[in-house]
């Protein structure tokens, strides 16, 4: 099968198309013919030697965790899926799923039926970002109706889904984004949008119950602590926590916790229902042929995407 592999760590140029052996499903696993694979910041960070590279080990390896495709074969013990089912998922994370390939295998319960109203490209944009937003809001933060939440980088892959899911949970949703994304974010559920390029966040809002920091810079972390009310929670996604951050939070009387997403086929099923009912939409800025994975990584690394980037594995 075709796959995008890398033999060394480095820039986008290390990604190349290769022929590799097709995986075979083990007990309770399914073989999925991949139609599309989502591209996430963790992908290019891992390619460079950060991200999940410590989990994947040294190259060669195949990047990618977001997949949408069709079940082609099932292993013994699979009861939730059948051959021919259209599915989507984020299998194995943070271990290698090798999604930049024509086939993947994984436990059946790490997949869910693809939302019927989405293309494979749209569905492939959803698992990692959608599960990240879902698990932060429902599990890490236990967001309640009427609470006030700020989402840094609201126009990105995780951010635009977090806006919609937080709104669906009844929160007052504030996002930070460049001015060009404001109208779009307001149209999908944001109550307020702050232009981080021209406005200091701590002067534009406050008394917040939750801040979801999807940037992780020293600036956004400091801003987040300042705008939380006493007892409020900062979920620090890319940065995690440090002794210095924990000390600042304690001094301010707020809480802070790191976060890492995990596979969850059941939650993907619940997200699919919201998508099919029109309560959540996924934004795909651009789709690239599989062979153009390097170009997709260059675009992702700009940090200026609106929604998600996707690889068309059938192209």
Secondary structure, DSSP 4 states (H G I P E B T S, - for coil): -EEEEESSSSSGGG-EEEE-PPP---TTEEEEEEEEEEE-HHHHHHHHT-TTHHHH-SSSEE----EEEEEEEE-TT--S--TT-EEEE-TTTTS----SBSEEEEEGGGEEEPPTTS-HHHHHTTHHHHHHHHHIIIIIS---TT-EEEETTTTSHHHHHHHHHHHHTT-EEEEEE-GGGHHHHHHTT-SEEEETTTS-HHHH---EEEEEESS--HHHHHHHHHHEEEEEEEEESSS---HHHHHHHHHHT-EEEE------HHHHHHHHHHHHTTS----EEEEEEGGGHHHHHHHHHTT--SSEEEEETT-
